[in-house]
Amino acid sequence: APVRDLRSLVADRGIQSGASLANLRPRKQYANGVSVMAPDDRTIDLLTFHQSTRVLDDQQIQWIASYAKVLTYSAGEVVYAAGSEVDGLLLITAGELEISVSSTDGPDQPIQYIGRDDQFGFLAIYDAAPMPVTVTATQDTVVICIAKVDAVRLLQEVPLWRRCLMQSLGPRLRQAFMEEKISQRPRLIAIIHAEDDSPELTLALAGRLSELQESVAIISDCQR
C-alpha cells in the first residue's frame, strides 16, 4: 500500500488532545477467556512513521502500540514543567518541542529543539529525579506516549527497538558536545597588511572581539 501523508492520517484518525501520561494503559478485549491487547488503529498508523520503529515487524509495532496513546499539544503548550517527573516516553511524529532551562535574569533559555522522528524521555524514564528542564510545544505537535512503567518493560521485551532509540541519542549527544568545544575555540584573524593603517585596524577589531568575550588569536606579517 502507498505511504500516506502524515497530516491526512492525523485528520482522518481524529487524534486526541494532550493529557497526562500517568494512566496510559492498553485497552483489552476478551476472546475465549484470554486477555489480548487491542491496539488503536490510529496509534499503529502513526507509530509506523517513527524512525525508531521502522525496522520492527508488524507484530512488534502492534505490541508497542497496544500500550501507547496519541496526544497532540498546541503551540505554546507546556508538555513538562521544570521540577516535574517524566511519567512516559514520547515519540514525536509531527511538530516541534523546545527544551529550555530557567534563567535567573530573564526568560527560560532554549537549549535544544526536537521534532519529527525524535524522542523525549528515553533516559528520564529510568530516573525518578525531577526534570531540570521545561518542554514546550513550539507548534502544534503530535506525539506517541507510552507510560513509564510500560515503556521500561517494552524496551526489555523488544531489544531491537531499544537499540534504535539508543542510536538516536548519538547525534544529539555529539551535537551538544561538539557545539561546546567549537564555542571554546579561538577566533583567528589572518591579514596581509597592504596599507600602513592595517595593523591598527586589526588591533581594534581584536579588541572589540575580546570585549565580546571572544578568544582571539592574530597571525600577521607585521613585525610590530
Backbone bond lengths (Angstrom), bond angles and torsions (degrees), N, CA, C in turn:
res aa  C-N    CA-C-N  psi(-1)  N-CA   C-N-CA  omega(-1)  CA-C   N-CA-C  phi
1 A - - - 1.458 - - 1.521 109.01 -
2 P 1.331 119.32 142.53 1.461 120.23 -179.82 1.513 111.28 -66.58
3 V 1.329 116.72 149.83 1.461 121.56 177.85 1.512 109.39 -70.68
4 R 1.314 116.17 128.14 1.453 120.62 -177.67 1.517 110.01 -88.68
5 D 1.323 115.24 154.98 1.454 120.96 179.19 1.522 109.52 -68.77
6 L 1.345 116.84 138.04 1.459 121.67 -176.69 1.519 111.64 -62.06
7 R 1.315 117.34 -39.53 1.472 119.81 -178.85 1.525 111.18 -62.88
8 S 1.337 116.90 -40.44 1.456 119.67 179.96 1.517 111.14 -66.72
9 L 1.343 116.66 -34.52 1.458 119.71 176.79 1.522 111.15 -64.05
10 V 1.337 115.72 -44.39 1.460 120.18 179.19 1.515 110.82 -59.48
11 A 1.332 115.87 -43.71 1.467 120.14 -179.04 1.522 111.32 -68.78
12 D 1.331 117.30 -44.48 1.455 121.45 -175.47 1.521 112.47 -68.36
13 R 1.346 116.04 -36.03 1.454 119.29 -174.82 1.520 113.48 -86.39
14 G 1.335 119.00 -9.67 1.455 121.14 178.62 1.505 112.80 63.39
15 I 1.334 116.45 60.58 1.463 121.15 -175.10 1.525 110.74 -60.48
16 Q 1.308 116.00 141.14 1.454 121.62 -178.53 1.516 111.07 -78.36
17 S 1.318 115.00 156.20 1.460 119.97 179.89 1.515 110.41 -82.75
18 G 1.347 116.66 168.58 1.464 122.86 -173.35 1.515 113.57 -58.49
19 A 1.341 115.40 147.53 1.455 121.86 178.36 1.522 107.94 -159.85
20 S 1.331 115.99 169.63 1.461 119.53 178.69 1.512 110.75 -64.45
21 L 1.342 115.62 147.20 1.462 120.40 179.61 1.528 111.92 -89.87
22 A 1.287 118.53 -4.44 1.458 120.92 -168.79 1.521 112.91 -62.19
23 N 1.338 118.18 -32.48 1.457 120.57 -174.18 1.520 112.92 -109.48
24 L 1.307 117.49 24.28 1.457 120.14 179.26 1.526 109.10 -73.37
25 R 1.314 116.53 108.96 1.451 122.47 178.11 1.523 108.54 -130.92
26 P 1.327 118.53 152.05 1.463 120.25 -179.68 1.517 111.54 -68.36
27 R 1.323 117.11 142.38 1.460 121.68 170.99 1.522 107.50 -75.61
28 K 1.339 118.09 145.21 1.453 120.87 -176.82 1.519 110.38 -126.97
29 Q 1.296 115.47 151.16 1.449 121.31 170.96 1.526 106.88 -127.76
30 Y 1.310 117.38 161.58 1.445 120.05 -175.93 1.521 109.88 -120.24
31 A 1.320 115.45 124.65 1.455 121.73 179.75 1.521 108.43 -129.04
32 N 1.335 116.50 119.81 1.464 121.66 -179.36 1.520 112.16 55.80
33 G 1.342 114.42 34.26 1.447 119.20 176.72 1.511 114.68 79.77
34 V 1.323 118.16 1.30 1.458 122.39 -178.84 1.527 109.18 -104.75
35 S 1.330 114.90 132.55 1.461 119.33 178.45 1.523 109.37 -82.30
36 V 1.342 117.13 124.14 1.459 121.60 179.75 1.516 109.07 -128.13
37 M 1.334 115.26 151.91 1.448 120.34 -179.33 1.524 110.72 -72.73
38 A 1.312 115.95 146.70 1.458 121.45 178.16 1.520 108.86 -126.00
39 P 1.336 118.83 79.50 1.467 120.55 -178.54 1.519 111.91 -64.83
40 D 1.315 115.06 147.13 1.457 121.97 179.42 1.529 109.36 -77.77
41 D 1.324 117.14 136.17 1.467 121.07 -178.04 1.525 112.15 -59.72
42 R 1.323 116.84 -40.27 1.457 118.69 -177.55 1.525 110.95 -66.95
43 T 1.342 116.69 -33.37 1.458 120.38 177.82 1.522 110.52 -67.50
44 I 1.325 117.03 -42.38 1.466 120.99 177.45 1.520 110.05 -61.54
45 D 1.332 117.01 -44.19 1.465 121.14 -179.31 1.526 111.22 -56.71
46 L 1.327 116.75 -49.36 1.459 120.39 -176.96 1.524 112.28 -74.35
47 L 1.314 117.04 -33.33 1.455 120.09 179.93 1.527 111.50 -63.54
48 T 1.325 117.24 -34.31 1.466 119.92 -179.95 1.518 112.34 -67.29
49 F 1.332 117.87 -17.67 1.464 121.41 178.88 1.515 112.48 -81.47
50 H 1.348 117.59 -23.64 1.457 119.51 -171.79 1.519 111.18 -74.33
51 Q 1.323 115.89 140.04 1.464 121.15 -175.13 1.528 112.76 -59.89
52 S 1.312 117.63 -34.31 1.461 120.61 -175.45 1.519 113.04 -70.62
53 T 1.324 117.71 -17.95 1.466 120.42 -176.20 1.528 113.18 -114.24
54 R 1.311 117.54 3.29 1.466 119.21 -175.42 1.522 112.81 -67.36
55 V 1.319 117.48 -23.18 1.464 119.70 -179.56 1.524 111.84 -92.50
56 L 1.321 118.17 -1.77 1.457 121.37 -179.85 1.516 110.90 -82.76
57 D 1.318 115.91 154.83 1.463 118.81 177.25 1.522 109.83 -84.77
58 D 1.320 116.43 172.74 1.465 121.19 -175.23 1.523 112.15 -60.22
59 Q 1.323 116.87 -39.34 1.451 119.93 -178.65 1.527 111.42 -64.73
60 Q 1.328 116.80 -40.65 1.465 120.42 179.15 1.521 110.83 -66.90
61 I 1.328 116.63 -41.61 1.468 119.99 178.89 1.521 111.11 -63.11
62 Q 1.319 117.14 -43.10 1.458 120.29 179.29 1.529 111.13 -65.44
63 W 1.316 116.81 -35.81 1.461 120.31 178.82 1.527 110.49 -64.95
64 I 1.331 117.02 -44.57 1.467 120.54 177.85 1.528 110.17 -66.50
65 A 1.333 116.46 -41.91 1.468 120.89 -177.58 1.525 111.95 -62.94
66 S 1.331 117.59 -29.13 1.461 120.01 -178.33 1.525 112.23 -67.82
67 Y 1.328 116.96 -15.51 1.460 121.29 177.53 1.528 112.13 -110.01
68 A 1.303 116.89 11.01 1.471 121.01 -173.94 1.522 111.60 -115.68
69 K 1.311 113.93 164.75 1.461 121.47 177.07 1.516 108.38 -145.30
70 V 1.322 116.70 143.63 1.462 121.41 -179.61 1.523 109.54 -96.40
71 L 1.329 115.88 128.94 1.460 122.28 179.24 1.518 109.80 -126.94
72 T 1.308 116.38 152.83 1.464 121.13 172.86 1.520 109.45 -120.93
73 Y 1.323 115.64 147.37 1.463 122.97 176.17 1.515 108.51 -125.70
74 S 1.300 115.97 133.88 1.460 121.16 179.88 1.523 110.27 -78.56
75 A 1.319 116.44 157.49 1.466 120.94 178.19 1.527 109.72 -56.76
76 G 1.326 116.43 129.93 1.454 121.85 -179.08 1.513 114.32 90.84
77 E 1.321 118.51 -7.92 1.461 121.25 -178.70 1.528 110.42 -79.17
78 V 1.329 116.20 135.68 1.458 121.55 179.33 1.526 109.05 -82.59
79 V 1.317 116.23 123.23 1.460 121.96 178.04 1.525 109.89 -85.33
80 Y 1.324 116.88 -47.45 1.463 122.95 174.51 1.523 108.42 -136.05
81 A 1.319 115.97 132.50 1.457 120.75 175.27 1.524 108.81 -94.03
82 A 1.324 116.32 148.40 1.464 120.79 177.03 1.523 109.47 -56.27
83 G 1.322 116.84 134.69 1.445 121.34 -178.88 1.510 114.37 97.23
84 S 1.339 116.79 -11.61 1.458 119.91 178.49 1.524 110.28 -88.40
85 E 1.321 115.75 164.83 1.467 120.74 178.99 1.519 109.56 -96.20
86 V 1.317 117.06 137.04 1.463 121.22 176.36 1.523 107.78 -74.51
87 D 1.334 116.34 117.48 1.456 120.16 -176.18 1.518 113.02 -106.70
88 G 1.358 116.68 12.37 1.456 118.21 178.90 1.513 112.11 -170.65
89 L 1.327 114.67 166.29 1.461 122.59 175.69 1.523 108.38 -96.23
90 L 1.332 116.16 131.55 1.459 121.81 179.70 1.527 109.79 -109.38
91 L 1.322 116.47 127.45 1.459 122.44 171.28 1.519 106.85 -110.17
92 I 1.325 117.32 116.29 1.461 121.50 -174.86 1.522 109.19 -84.49
93 T 1.317 116.81 123.74 1.464 121.47 179.11 1.519 112.85 -108.94
94 A 1.318 117.92 -14.94 1.474 121.50 176.31 1.518 108.43 -164.13
95 G 1.338 116.55 149.38 1.455 120.81 177.87 1.516 113.21 93.68
96 E 1.344 115.46 -158.60 1.460 120.66 -175.56 1.523 110.16 -153.60
97 L 1.339 115.90 141.92 1.458 122.70 175.28 1.517 109.38 -118.29
98 E 1.327 115.00 138.73 1.464 121.58 176.19 1.524 108.82 -102.37
99 I 1.333 116.49 131.21 1.454 122.51 174.95 1.521 107.26 -105.99
100 S 1.324 117.13 122.88 1.466 120.77 -174.67 1.513 110.80 -134.66
101 V 1.326 115.43 158.66 1.464 122.03 176.92 1.524 108.39 -118.59
102 S 1.319 115.69 153.26 1.459 120.25 -178.09 1.522 110.60 -72.52
103 S 1.327 115.09 151.24 1.458 121.68 178.87 1.522 108.99 -125.51
104 T 1.325 116.28 140.62 1.462 120.15 -177.91 1.523 112.76 -77.59
105 D 1.325 116.65 -18.57 1.461 119.24 -175.32 1.521 112.85 -122.29
106 G 1.337 116.92 28.74 1.458 118.69 178.78 1.516 111.82 166.47
107 P 1.328 116.18 -164.92 1.462 120.21 -179.70 1.529 111.72 -68.00
108 D 1.323 115.48 166.66 1.461 120.49 177.66 1.526 110.69 -56.81
109 Q 1.335 115.39 145.56 1.456 121.43 -178.84 1.529 110.45 -102.70
110 P 1.340 118.01 118.86 1.468 120.06 177.79 1.528 110.29 -65.14
111 I 1.326 116.12 137.64 1.461 120.30 177.24 1.524 111.92 -118.47
112 Q 1.324 116.71 -15.79 1.457 118.94 -179.52 1.524 109.95 -165.75
113 Y 1.327 114.96 149.86 1.456 122.14 173.52 1.525 107.97 -122.79
114 I 1.319 116.78 133.98 1.452 120.89 178.52 1.526 108.87 -127.16
115 G 1.333 115.51 146.35 1.453 119.68 -175.59 1.513 112.45 -139.38
116 R 1.310 114.89 -152.45 1.464 121.15 -175.82 1.534 111.02 -52.32
117 D 1.327 115.49 135.84 1.463 125.62 -179.26 1.520 112.92 79.86
118 D 1.350 118.89 -5.18 1.451 121.28 174.28 1.532 109.76 -86.41
119 Q 1.305 115.35 172.40 1.464 121.31 175.95 1.515 109.44 -136.11
120 F 1.312 115.83 160.35 1.462 120.57 174.20 1.517 107.84 -138.46
121 G 1.325 116.59 132.12 1.457 121.22 175.15 1.509 114.92 106.40
122 F 1.333 117.51 -0.90 1.467 120.20 -177.13 1.525 111.82 -58.58
123 L 1.317 117.81 -43.36 1.459 120.97 177.65 1.524 111.72 -85.00
124 A 1.325 116.51 -34.52 1.468 120.68 -174.35 1.526 112.63 -67.45
125 I 1.345 118.52 -25.63 1.464 119.17 -178.41 1.529 111.96 -69.43
126 Y 1.326 117.18 -14.37 1.453 121.12 176.98 1.533 111.83 -94.30
127 D 1.314 116.90 2.60 1.459 121.56 -175.21 1.519 109.21 -131.28
128 A 1.321 116.52 128.36 1.463 120.59 -179.12 1.519 112.73 -87.09
129 A 1.323 117.71 -0.22 1.464 120.46 -178.29 1.527 110.62 -67.46
130 P 1.340 117.77 147.78 1.465 121.07 178.10 1.531 111.24 -62.11
131 M 1.316 115.55 150.09 1.452 120.92 179.56 1.528 110.55 -69.57
132 P 1.334 118.64 131.61 1.459 120.88 177.27 1.529 112.43 -86.18
133 V 1.323 117.17 -1.06 1.463 121.08 -175.77 1.521 110.21 -125.61
134 T 1.332 114.60 164.35 1.456 122.01 172.96 1.525 108.42 -109.88
135 V 1.313 116.33 136.02 1.464 121.93 179.77 1.524 108.20 -113.80
136 T 1.327 116.43 121.89 1.466 122.47 -174.88 1.520 109.85 -130.99
137 A 1.317 116.59 139.79 1.461 120.85 175.05 1.522 109.20 -76.59
138 T 1.324 117.60 124.84 1.462 121.13 177.51 1.518 111.50 -87.71
139 Q 1.320 116.24 -15.48 1.464 123.35 177.30 1.519 107.03 -152.16
140 D 1.317 116.73 170.26 1.465 119.07 177.82 1.527 108.59 -56.32
141 T 1.315 115.71 125.23 1.458 121.11 -170.34 1.518 111.00 -129.66
142 V 1.320 115.75 138.30 1.463 122.76 177.92 1.519 108.48 -112.52
143 V 1.328 116.68 128.36 1.465 121.29 179.89 1.516 110.00 -130.77
144 I 1.319 115.11 150.25 1.461 122.03 169.18 1.522 106.16 -97.58
145 C 1.317 117.24 124.14 1.461 122.18 -174.15 1.529 109.96 -112.59
146 I 1.305 115.94 132.18 1.463 122.39 176.10 1.517 107.52 -127.10
147 A 1.312 116.61 122.73 1.462 121.41 -176.99 1.522 110.90 -57.46
148 K 1.313 115.03 150.05 1.470 122.41 -172.78 1.520 113.03 -52.39
149 V 1.327 117.64 -52.61 1.459 120.66 -176.31 1.521 111.39 -63.21
150 D 1.339 117.06 -36.22 1.456 120.92 179.30 1.522 111.08 -72.90
151 A 1.333 116.40 -40.00 1.467 120.38 -178.90 1.521 111.13 -62.81
152 V 1.340 116.83 -42.93 1.465 120.41 -179.94 1.527 110.13 -60.86
153 R 1.313 117.07 -42.14 1.464 120.11 -178.97 1.525 111.47 -70.97
154 L 1.329 117.25 -42.06 1.466 121.13 -179.25 1.524 111.62 -64.10
155 L 1.321 116.40 -35.93 1.467 119.52 179.32 1.527 111.05 -66.81
156 Q 1.329 117.30 -25.56 1.458 120.80 174.62 1.525 110.83 -79.96
157 E 1.305 116.35 -36.59 1.467 120.88 -177.14 1.521 113.05 -77.39
158 V 1.334 116.99 -26.50 1.470 121.24 179.99 1.533 107.61 -122.14
159 P 1.325 118.07 79.16 1.475 120.88 -175.39 1.516 113.91 -62.16
160 L 1.343 117.84 -28.56 1.456 119.54 178.20 1.524 110.42 -64.78
161 W 1.305 116.97 -38.15 1.469 121.17 177.44 1.526 110.02 -66.28
162 R 1.329 116.72 -42.63 1.469 120.36 177.89 1.530 110.77 -60.03
163 R 1.325 116.21 -41.76 1.459 119.97 179.82 1.524 111.52 -64.72
164 C 1.313 116.99 -40.05 1.469 120.73 178.62 1.525 111.17 -64.04
165 L 1.320 117.49 -40.40 1.462 120.68 178.44 1.524 110.95 -67.34
166 M 1.319 117.04 -38.22 1.464 120.18 177.91 1.525 110.76 -64.93
167 Q 1.329 116.39 -39.43 1.459 119.84 178.33 1.522 111.57 -64.90
168 S 1.327 116.81 -31.40 1.466 120.04 -179.92 1.517 112.22 -68.73
169 L 1.343 117.12 -19.76 1.463 120.18 178.66 1.519 111.90 -74.93
170 G 1.337 117.04 -24.98 1.453 120.97 -175.84 1.516 114.32 -53.96
171 P 1.346 118.45 -56.65 1.469 119.11 -179.36 1.520 113.47 -59.35
172 R 1.345 117.89 -36.46 1.456 120.10 -179.13 1.522 111.56 -69.37
173 L 1.332 116.76 -41.01 1.462 119.60 177.83 1.518 111.23 -68.52
174 R 1.329 116.41 -40.27 1.463 120.29 179.39 1.521 110.38 -63.85
175 Q 1.326 116.59 -40.71 1.462 120.55 178.72 1.520 110.89 -62.92
176 A 1.338 116.21 -43.00 1.464 119.82 -178.43 1.520 111.51 -63.71
177 F 1.339 116.96 -45.13 1.461 120.17 -178.26 1.521 111.70 -72.18
178 M 1.339 117.69 -39.97 1.455 120.20 -178.16 1.513 111.27 -67.41
179 E 1.346 117.31 -38.99 1.457 119.95 179.23 1.515 110.22 -62.19
180 E 1.336 117.19 -37.83 1.470 120.04 179.85 1.523 110.03 -66.87
181 K 1.335 116.93 -42.30 1.461 120.20 -178.83 1.518 111.26 -67.71
182 I 1.333 115.79 -41.76 1.462 119.07 -179.49 1.519 111.25 -63.83
183 S 1.348 115.73 -37.12 1.463 118.14 -178.40 1.525 111.56 -67.55
184 Q 1.336 117.18 -20.56 1.451 120.10 -178.59 1.525 112.22 -90.90
185 R 1.316 118.58 -7.50 1.453 120.39 -179.96 1.527 109.96 -74.15
186 P 1.318 117.91 141.93 1.472 119.59 -179.20 1.516 112.18 -70.93
187 R 1.316 114.91 147.81 1.454 120.21 172.53 1.531 107.80 -76.83
188 L 1.298 116.64 139.79 1.459 121.37 -176.72 1.515 109.79 -117.23
189 I 1.322 115.76 127.86 1.463 121.07 176.62 1.515 107.85 -116.38
190 A 1.313 117.60 119.82 1.475 122.31 178.42 1.526 108.07 -120.03
191 I 1.332 117.11 120.73 1.463 121.60 -176.66 1.522 109.87 -135.66
192 I 1.298 115.52 132.43 1.468 121.35 169.75 1.519 106.43 -94.21
193 H 1.323 116.75 119.29 1.453 120.02 -171.48 1.533 110.57 -78.69
194 A 1.303 114.83 113.09 1.456 120.69 178.29 1.519 111.13 -94.87
195 E 1.337 117.08 -18.65 1.453 120.87 -178.16 1.525 109.72 -132.33
196 D 1.307 115.93 160.40 1.458 120.71 -175.95 1.525 113.45 -65.36
197 D 1.341 115.41 -30.97 1.466 117.30 -176.73 1.533 112.83 -88.04
198 S 1.337 119.33 1.64 1.467 121.43 -179.74 1.523 113.09 -60.88
199 P 1.367 119.23 -42.82 1.474 118.23 179.08 1.517 112.80 -57.81
200 E 1.350 116.72 -41.05 1.465 119.45 -179.60 1.527 111.14 -64.40
201 L 1.354 116.33 -39.51 1.467 119.78 178.97 1.526 110.92 -66.50
202 T 1.315 116.16 -38.27 1.464 120.32 179.40 1.522 111.10 -65.06
203 L 1.339 116.22 -44.27 1.455 119.86 179.21 1.526 111.63 -64.39
204 A 1.319 116.38 -37.04 1.460 120.04 177.55 1.528 111.37 -64.70
205 L 1.336 115.82 -41.97 1.468 120.24 178.01 1.518 110.84 -64.41
206 A 1.328 117.26 -43.93 1.460 120.63 179.44 1.527 111.11 -63.35
207 G 1.335 116.22 -38.60 1.456 119.65 178.41 1.506 112.30 -63.71
208 R 1.327 115.53 -42.21 1.468 119.34 -179.98 1.528 110.91 -65.26
209 L 1.335 117.78 -40.78 1.460 121.02 178.07 1.524 110.96 -63.59
210 S 1.322 116.64 -37.14 1.464 120.68 177.58 1.520 111.34 -64.41
211 E 1.344 116.42 -38.77 1.461 120.36 176.89 1.521 111.76 -61.91
212 L 1.341 116.20 -28.16 1.467 121.64 179.23 1.521 111.89 -88.93
213 Q 1.337 116.17 17.31 1.461 123.19 177.33 1.521 113.19 67.64
214 E 1.337 117.17 24.71 1.455 121.67 174.44 1.526 109.90 -89.67
215 S 1.335 115.99 145.92 1.456 120.88 173.67 1.525 107.68 -92.63
216 V 1.322 116.78 120.52 1.463 121.30 -170.83 1.521 111.00 -118.91
217 A 1.319 116.13 134.48 1.470 122.29 171.58 1.522 107.03 -123.46
218 I 1.313 117.08 145.44 1.470 121.93 -176.31 1.519 110.25 -125.27
219 I 1.317 116.49 129.44 1.461 122.72 170.30 1.519 106.75 -108.79
220 S 1.317 116.38 125.74 1.457 119.26 -174.66 1.544 110.06 -141.56
221 D 1.333 114.77 150.26 1.458 119.17 175.14 1.554 110.87 -94.20
222 C 1.349 114.44 6.15 1.448 119.51 177.88 1.520 109.79 -86.37
223 Q 1.313 118.85 140.35 1.464 123.27 -176.69 1.520 113.06 -87.17
224 R 1.310 117.63 8.14 1.458 120.80 -177.76 1.523 110.92 -77.29
